[in-house]
Structure formats: C-alpha cells, structure tokens
Amino acid sequence: MFSQLSIFLLLLLCATMFHRGACGTSFHLLCNEKDRSALQIFKLGVVNHSNKLSSWSSQQDCCSWKGVHCDNDTGRVRRLDLKQQYLEGEINLSLFQIQFLSYLDLSLNGFTSLSAPFDAHASFSNIQFLDLSFNDDLHIHNLRWLNQLSSLKYLNLSEINLQNESNWLQSMQLHPSLLELRLASCHLTNISPSIKFVNFSSLLSLDLSGNHFDSELPYWLFNLTTISNIDLSFNFLRGTLPKSLLSLGNLKSLRLHDNEINGSIPEWLGQHEHLQYLGLSENMFVGSIPSSIGNMSSLVDLSISSSSLSGNLPTSLGQLFNLKSLFIGGESLSGILHENHFSNLSNLEALVLNAPFSFDLASDWIPPFQLEGISLSNAKLGPKFPEWLYTQHSLVYLEVPNSSISSINGDLFWRFVANITQLNLSKNNIYADLTNITLNSQLIFMDHNNFTGGLPHISANVIYLDLSRNSFYGPIAPLFCHKLGTENNLDYLDISFNLLTGGVPDCWEYWKGLSFLFMESNVLTGELPPSMASFIDLIALDLHNNSLSGHFSLDLSNITNLEFINIKQNNFSGTVPTKMPRAMEVMLLGSNQFEGNIPTQLCNLPSLIQLDLFHNKLSGPIPPCISDIPSMGGAQRTSHYPFEFNLYNKGQELEYEDYGLLRTLDLSSNNLSGEIPSQLFSLVQLQSLNLSRNHFTGKISREIGSMKNLESLDLSSNELYGEFLVQSLSASSFAGNPRLCGDPLPINCTQGSGNVEVSKQHAGSNDNAFGTESLYLGMGVGFAVGFWGLWGSLFLNRTWRHVYIRFLNYGAHQLHGFVAVKLKALVLHHSVPSECLR
C-alpha cells in the first residue's frame, strides 16, 4: 500500500509540474499561433537558396524552427537569430508583431529590401536588440519605422546603404534607452556638426566609422556624458582636436584614425588617464608626439601616424605598462630608440613602428615583452638582423621590410622563423643561398633582396610566397616536382625577375590549387607542358619576357576563374590561342610569332577588356564581330586582380598598373590589311586603340567620333587615305599615312577626280616628325580588407583567401596595425552587450 501511495503522489507531482520539465522529461508549450503567423509572413519574402530554413514547416512546432527561441513557460517567441544563413530577398517587419520578441539578428545575409506592412502608430516596446548589419545590398530610404521600438537598447545597421536618410541623427534621438549604436559604412554624409545637444542620455558605444562625414568633430559629441566608446574612423573629419574632449570623463575608447584631423596632438590629451584605446593614425597632424601621452597609464592600444609628424618617439611611452598594441608611423619621424623607450612595456603584444627610427640597444638586451607581432618597416635596423629579435619566442608575424638588413645568421635565422605565420623581409639587400632551405611560414614576402642559389623548398603550410626580384638561378623543377607529403595549400607564387633557366616542368598536377602564378622575366625555355591546363582555381598567369616557344596549344577553357594571362615577349608560334574561359578579362599576347588571322573566337569572350596582339605575324582583316565584346562596347565595369602591363604609344613603352577600369586594344606591328571595320568604333568604352604599323587601307569611318572615352589613338604607318574631320585627336595619331588629310592634320585637302591631293608644303611624313605624345590614363582604386582575426575563416575559405591575396598585391600588407584595430571593431559589431540581455 505504501509503495502504491508513493507512486500515486509521484504521478500527481508530475502532473502539476509537467510544464516545468519535472520527472526527467523536457517539455514546453507549443508556439503561439500569432507568433507562428508573423514568422510565416516573414518567410514568404525570404529567398532561401541555401535551404537554411528547411525546418520552418507547418508540421513542426515553430519553437523548434532554426533560429527561433521560445520561452519555456509561455511558449512565446523571445529571440530570432538568423545571422549568416545566406538568406536573400525581403525583410518583412511583420516580425515586430511578435509581442514578446526582444532579440532580432538578421546580420551577415543578402537581403535587398525591407517592408513594414503594419500600423505606423503601433508600439512594439519589447524589442531591445536589433542587428541588420552586413546586408551589403540593402538600401533603406528612411528610418521612421524605428520610431515604434521604444525600448531599443542595441541597434546595428552597419554596411546598409542609408545615403538617402539625411535625418538619421534626429531619428536616433527618439531612442533614449539606446546603449549601443552602430552605423558603420552606411554612406552617411551629414553628422550635423553644429547641433549642440542630442538625446543620447544612456548611450555607451557609438560607431559611425567608414562614412562620408566631411566636417569638424560635431559639438553634440562632447555632451555625451555617459559615452565610453567612440569610433569615427575612416571619414573625412577635419579641424583640430577640441579641448572639450576632456568633458567625456567615462571615455575608454576613441578611434579617430583615417581622417583629416590636423594641427598638433595637444599636451592636454594626456589628462585622459582612463582612456584604454586611442586611435589617431593616418591623419594630418603636425609637430611632435607629446610626452604627456606617457601619462595615459590605462592605455591598452595606441596608434599615431601622420606624414607630417616630426621628432623622436618620447621616452615616456615606455611607462605605459598596460599597453598591448603600439603603432607609430610617419616618414618624417626620426631619432634613436634606446632601451628606456620600452622599459616598462611588459604587456606589449604588437609593436608596429613604420618610421625611419634607428636603434641603439645593447647586444645582449632582452626586452621586457614577448611579442605576438612586430613590424619595423622603413626602420634602420641593419646591416645585421637584430639579435634582440631572437628573444621573441611567441611571434606570429615578423615584418622588417625596407629596413637596411643585408645579412642574417643562416641556420639560427631559419630555425627562428620556421613557426612564424607571416614573414616579411622584402626590400632589403639580404644575401643568402637558399638552395637547401625549407620555408614553412604561411605568408612569405622575400621580394627585392639578393637571395641566391636554387629555389628553396616549401612545406605544405605555405599559402603565399613572393620570391620575385632576387638572384635565384637554375631550373624550377626541384621546387615544382617535389611532391609534398600532404596536400599543399599554395595559393600565390611569384618567382618573377630572377635568373631561372631551363624548361617548365610537367608537374603541375601537384599544384592544382594555385590561384596566382607569376614566372615572368626569367630565362625559361621550351614548350609549355600539358599539365599546365590542370589548374582548378587559377586566376592570373604571367609568363612574359622569357624564351618560351612552340605552339600555345593549352586548353584553358575549363579553368573557369582565369581572368588574366600574359605571355608577351616570348617565341610562341602558330595561331592565336583561343581556348580560354568566358571569365577571361585580360589577354596580353604581344611580341611573339603568332600568325594567321585574328580568330573570331575571341569575340565570344564577354568579359574581355584588354587584348594585346602587338608585334606578331598576323594577317588578314579585323573581324567585324569584335563589336560583340560587351565589356569593351557597353558600360559594364569589372574589378579584377591588379596587374602591371606595358602600353605602346608612338614607339614609347609606358608602364601602367590597372585595377579593372582600363579598356585597351593593341593590334599594332602586324601584317593586318583591309579597311578598318566601322564596327570597331562601336567599342565606346575603349580608352586606348593602337592599329599602327599595319597595312590598313581606306577611309576612316566617321563613327570614330562616338569613342568618347578614347584617350590614346595610334593609326600611324598604314595606308589610310581621305579627309579626316575629328579635331579632338592629335595629328601624331595619323602619321605615316601620306594620303590622309584634313583636321587635325597639318595637311590641306582638295578634291579632284576622286583623288585627294596633298599640298606640297606638307608632302612627306614620318613618325618622328610629330614627336612623342603624352598619354594620360585615368585609373581609380579602392578597397580595404582585414587580416588578423580572420585566420581560421581565411585559410579554410578559398574565396576569402583570394580576396585577401588581391589585397596583399595592392601593397597593403604592411598595415597590420590598422587591420587589427578594424577587426577588433568587427568582432565588437556582433558582440551582445550584457545590458541588452537583462
């Protein structure tokens, strides 16, 4: 009886507490029907190619749907977290109708529009956290819909286009409960600098970085008495630092780097003793770095740089015992650094000194710190590699480019750098034989030195390797035909501008993952082996200025990412190669022995923007189908890997660097004949056209006047005739066509019997009579990416890796101080403040 009674009581207890998950079972109430309906309306606007919302079906309780979090006691939806789910389409703000929703994160997706099909006067007071950031193609024209979120504490709209919202500041003032506001890279232009007060009475963190603010620092900023973090970096802010900054007594982080702030760095700044992060780099400061900075004992991260700063580094910086990251830069800074500059920096982890400092340190000096990263670019370290650097056993990156180093302690040095992730020795004059050396770092920059011997071996860890502009000699087969024990990760290889000889080995099946391969300006000979067509991810291939020969018979059409090929200045023969992928943008095939007609297959490359067939043995007419290439004729714009190339104009070889804006066609110095097809002049995006030194005949079509973007034209040394009436072009473009006359030529035309007669005073012509013509080409650049903090995703994701490698080749691999700051900010963009979860 007692046993039965116990069982009965236990069952009774289970019944009364079943909804609380007693009796060892998990249970919650089913999803509220109104909440389910709002979620389904939202889903209707979502384009879900990745099938990430497959669990959102009517057969399942919506509390079990991906990203949906319900309250176990009430069954009401409290959180919706769908960040980075590759979702596209429309954000339907029917989600705001979920009565108890307090947390909504749709960041890092591909949404392109936003709709608000609900009562404009309704109030949804429970939403405290809203993150729509990094939906890069999302344009929001006004922020009035935010007015209904009266309890909002965290708002992140970074990387969303708000350029049409000129009253964003007034909209934000309607949220006095805001603790954190992030509007980075939103195309904002008006920061309302003259407004003195805004109603941000609770605001702790403000991120307005990466916008287009072009004014002095706003007055209202200095009345945010609660503020602890301010990020206004990457704008166009100007003027001097106002002393009212001292009124921000709770300020812990001030990031103003990459602006146009001028004047001197004031001494009073040292009174901010509680400041932990101070970013003033890449501004227009003048004068010296004030010694009072050494009073800011709480500093953890300090960055200061300007091309106009002068003087030495104050020794007081050596007293910043909490400092973890120090970045100082300026080409006009100078002086000698002693041990007392670093005496108390025991917590320092990253040291970046991008200035021509000299070092006077004892040979047996042991620093008080153990660094994770050091960059001493443009410093005067040499001629020997500094002994004190060998004491740093935790280095992840080591950068000493352009630092006057000429000698290293061979065995000791290579053992020391074996486990360093990034090694940058470029632009020194280091002499060492690397024949028996194995390189192990993931990112290696050793260009512009005097390294010699055979090419070094590499481990499977190496991702990026630049050995260009050294004195390596001998064959390249020992590097490429040495099969690694595991699959290699090499993505970028540059061995150009060396003394390498012999043939190209047939071992490329081991290196299918290469994306960038540069072997130009060596003494390589022979034909290209079949395995060079086995690449999978190749983007750029440069073999120019060697002695390669034979027919170029490789079928590259299956290398779908290939967009750049340069095989100029070799001895290739046969017909022009045509087996190219549709992604091909740049084909530089000049100065070879190609013969036959220009193949019509080239007209089928829709992305082609540069074609160079200069100085071959081509004959026949220009195919009229050339007008079918959309990238040369239409408004399409590409943005490809930046590369250097040579452009020929009036016998001059001019070197340029292009980033996807330039459109060129060079068919000069061949045996082409016939009339210039009028279709050619429909390529209105062309900026450079060179048809000189051929046998073209006939008149020049008036359609040439439609080429409004043309900046360089050379039709010289042909057999053109007739009157030419386009006055905007230079006469030198038509030299060597004695039967051509009219403006802009200095030859008068008279018509008679269907022939053109040239006045005697202008009879005779040659190329040199017109001198040389200056060539002006407009090119634009712009991108910034990150490095530190992205290691895991960077090396596991080839797409991100390609983006980073493009970034490296733009020359930004010496800016890790800045990158680290931005990546820390990126992490903070997606951190949840504890105040928002209460």
Sequence and secondary structure as in RCSB ss.txt:
>XXXX:A:sequence
MFSQLSIFLLLLLCATMFHRGACGTSFHLLCNEKDRSALQIFKLGVVNHSNKLSSWSSQQDCCSWKGVHCDNDTG
RVRRLDLKQQYLEGEINLSLFQIQFLSYLDLSLNGFTSLSAPFDAHASFSNIQFLDLSFNDDLHIHNLRWLNQLS
SLKYLNLSEINLQNESNWLQSMQLHPSLLELRLASCHLTNISPSIKFVNFSSLLSLDLSGNHFDSELPYWLFNLT
TISNIDLSFNFLRGTLPKSLLSLGNLKSLRLHDNEINGSIPEWLGQHEHLQYLGLSENMFVGSIPSSIGNMSSLV
DLSISSSSLSGNLPTSLGQLFNLKSLFIGGESLSGILHENHFSNLSNLEALVLNAPFSFDLASDWIPPFQLEGIS
LSNAKLGPKFPEWLYTQHSLVYLEVPNSSISSINGDLFWRFVANITQLNLSKNNIYADLTNITLNSQLIFMDHNN
FTGGLPHISANVIYLDLSRNSFYGPIAPLFCHKLGTENNLDYLDISFNLLTGGVPDCWEYWKGLSFLFMESNVLT
GELPPSMASFIDLIALDLHNNSLSGHFSLDLSNITNLEFINIKQNNFSGTVPTKMPRAMEVMLLGSNQFEGNIPT
QLCNLPSLIQLDLFHNKLSGPIPPCISDIPSMGGAQRTSHYPFEFNLYNKGQELEYEDYGLLRTLDLSSNNLSGE
IPSQLFSLVQLQSLNLSRNHFTGKISREIGSMKNLESLDLSSNELYGEFLVQSLSASSFAGNPRLCGDPLPINCT
QGSGNVEVSKQHAGSNDNAFGTESLYLGMGVGFAVGFWGLWGSLFLNRTWRHVYIRFLNYGAHQLHGFVAVKLKA
LVLHHSVPSECLR
>XXXX:A:secstr
 HHHHHHHHHHHHHHHTGGGT TT        HHHHHHHHHHHHTEE TT TTTT  TTS GGGSTTEEE TTT 
 EEEEE TTS  EEEEEGGGGGSTT  EEE  SSEEEEEE  S TT   TT  EEE    TT B    GGGGG T
T  EEE TTSB TT TTHHHHHTT TT SEEE TTS      TT      TT  EEE TTS   SB  GGGGG T
T  EEE  SS  EE   GGGGG TT  EEE  SSEEEEE  GGGGG TT  EEEE SSEEEB   GGGGG TT S
EEEEE TTB B   GGGGG TT  EEEEE TTB  EE GGGSTT TT  EEEEES  EE   TT   S   SEEE
 TT B  SB  GGGGG  S SEEE TTS   B  HHHHHHHHTT SEEE  SS    B TT EE  SEEE  SS 
 EES  EE TT  EEE  SSEEEE SHHHHTS  SS     EEE  SSEEEEE  S GGGGTT SEEE  SSEEE
E   GGGG  SS  EEE  SSEEEEE     TT TT  EEE  SSEEEES      TT  EEE  SSEEEE   G
GGGG TT  EEE  SSEEEE   GGGGG HHHHSS       EEEEEEETTEEEEEEESS   EEE  SSEEEEE
  GGGGG TT SEEE  SSEEEE   GGGGG TT  EEE  SSEEEEE   TTS GGGGTT TEEESTTSS  EE
EETTEEEE GGG    GGGG                 TT HHHHHH HHHHHHHHHHIIIIITT HHHHHHHHHH
HHHHT   GGGG 
